[in-house]
Amino acid sequence: MPTPYRPIEEYYQLRHTIGSGGFAKVKLAHHILTGEKVAVKIMDKAALGPDLPRVQIEIEAMKTLTHQHVCKLYQVLETDTKIFMVLEYCPGGELFDYIVAKDRLPEEEARVFFRQIVSAVAYIHTEGYAHRDLKPENLLLDETHNLKLIDFGLCAKPKGGMDHQLSTCCGSPAYAAPELIQGDEYLGAEADVWSMGVLLYALMCGFLPFDDDNVGALYRKIRKGQYEVPDWLSPQSVDLINVMLQVNPKCRINVKELLCHPWLTEGLAEPIDFRTKYSNNHIDEDCITEMSIHFKKSKNTMLDIIKDWKYDDITATYFLLLNKKRRGKPCRILVPP
Ligand SMILES: COc1cc(O)cc(Nc2ccc(C(=O)Nc3ccc4c(c3)C[NH2+]CC4)cc2)c1
């Protein structure tokens, strides 16, 4: 490994590259202390250029977002030339590729996935964040075939809260809300609902509601808000797509109403529970014990250090030990203290 990777190699064995995008590459890695697999997103600061602030925004967002359907950030390392984000391992690849491979999903399968998507988005909205780039490429499948929302590089945390208007035009055109491409001021939450409507349509149809090779023509179609309704869609799913793809954001369903829409709650007794399964203030006893032995600290001192949530190797070790325990594996550090 070239020397710039030295710092990360103190904690992780880097393996092959599993993805590379604009200014980042993602490598598979093993956490040395726990043996757990992770994904390491490696960014070159010089290549990032003006996009560097987006990475800082994403890292700050990821430090507060802990949810069963949001890809977890474990550790951040920075050198003078590189930024490393150590992330949850999602070996199932992109939801985009999964839909393409199956042509389109039956409603029952689309419903399971869409409940997870709505749960993740409702959670980040309650934490004060809008994602603003919701699309199947930004939803990965983990090893239990559940979805994880990724890439918060375009997310917004409006200063005045989620009722505060945003103005930056961003995200992928085919999933962008009419008010966003119009250049009007818009509410991040409302724009995210539109994108989820496009996502749901893509899940069940296998193609996009608004599509055109010419961006101008695409924008006109989005602003018109007219799309084809294939005959295989059930009336309930057509209704849900209709209330999500309302051109006027004020007529559009909001996330709270989404959580109890009949198509989504079909077969359930309750609305979708979007609360996180993790609790920041309850620290797992077994993890504290194992870490206090390894790091040669008292349990109280170890607890205080963990609760600093520095997103250093201590934070990573805690979350990865917790993962092991949740997967029924022994909550053990593999190397001698
Ligand atoms: C917050 O989570 C983020 C934020 C972000 O900016 C980017 C990511 N990107 C990830 C990309 C890929 C993976 C990943 O685990 N991919 C993966 C892992 C193993 C395998 C594959 C993909 C595909 N072939 C089989 C083996 C995880 C995060 C997340």
The ligand as a MOL file (V3000), in Angstrom:
LIG
                    3D

  0  0  0     0  0            999 V3000
M  V30 BEGIN CTAB
M  V30 COUNTS 29 32 0 0 0
M  V30 BEGIN ATOM
M  V30 1 C -22.9550 7.0100 5.0410 0
M  V30 2 O -22.6140 5.9280 4.2010 0
M  V30 3 C -21.9330 6.1750 3.0780 0
M  V30 4 C -21.6140 7.4830 2.7290 0
M  V30 5 C -20.9240 7.6500 1.5460 0
M  V30 6 O -20.6030 8.8850 1.1940 0
M  V30 7 C -20.5800 6.5870 0.7390 0
M  V30 8 C -20.8980 5.3100 1.1320 0
M  V30 9 N -20.5220 4.3270 0.2840 0
M  V30 10 C -20.3990 2.9590 0.4370 0
M  V30 11 C -20.1810 2.2780 -0.7160 0
M  V30 12 C -20.0210 0.9020 -0.6950 0
M  V30 13 C -20.0980 0.2070 0.4970 0
M  V30 14 C -19.9260 -1.2640 0.5100 0
M  V30 15 O -19.8600 -1.8700 1.5480 0
M  V30 16 N -19.8560 -1.8600 -0.7010 0
M  V30 17 C -19.5810 -3.2180 -0.9210 0
M  V30 18 C -18.9980 -4.0410 0.0390 0
M  V30 19 C -18.7130 -5.3760 -0.2830 0
M  V30 20 C -19.0110 -5.8870 -1.5370 0
M  V30 21 C -19.6230 -5.0340 -2.4820 0
M  V30 22 C -19.9000 -3.7090 -2.1640 0
M  V30 23 C -20.0140 -5.5280 -3.8080 0
M  V30 24 N -19.3510 -6.7910 -4.1860 0 CHG=1
M  V30 25 C -19.4370 -7.7880 -3.0750 0
M  V30 26 C -18.6690 -7.2990 -1.8810 0
M  V30 27 C -20.3490 0.8930 1.6690 0
M  V30 28 C -20.4900 2.2750 1.6500 0
M  V30 29 C -21.6130 5.0770 2.3230 0
M  V30 END ATOM
M  V30 BEGIN BOND
M  V30 1 1 1 2
M  V30 2 1 2 3
M  V30 3 1 3 4
M  V30 4 2 3 29
M  V30 5 2 4 5
M  V30 6 1 5 6
M  V30 7 1 5 7
M  V30 8 2 7 8
M  V30 9 1 8 9
M  V30 10 1 8 29
M  V30 11 1 9 10
M  V30 12 1 10 11
M  V30 13 2 10 28
M  V30 14 2 11 12
M  V30 15 1 12 13
M  V30 16 1 13 14
M  V30 17 2 13 27
M  V30 18 2 14 15
M  V30 19 1 14 16
M  V30 20 1 16 17
M  V30 21 1 17 18
M  V30 22 2 17 22
M  V30 23 2 18 19
M  V30 24 1 19 20
M  V30 25 2 20 21
M  V30 26 1 20 26
M  V30 27 1 21 22
M  V30 28 1 21 23
M  V30 29 1 23 24
M  V30 30 1 24 25
M  V30 31 1 25 26
M  V30 32 1 27 28
M  V30 END BOND
M  V30 END CTAB
M  END
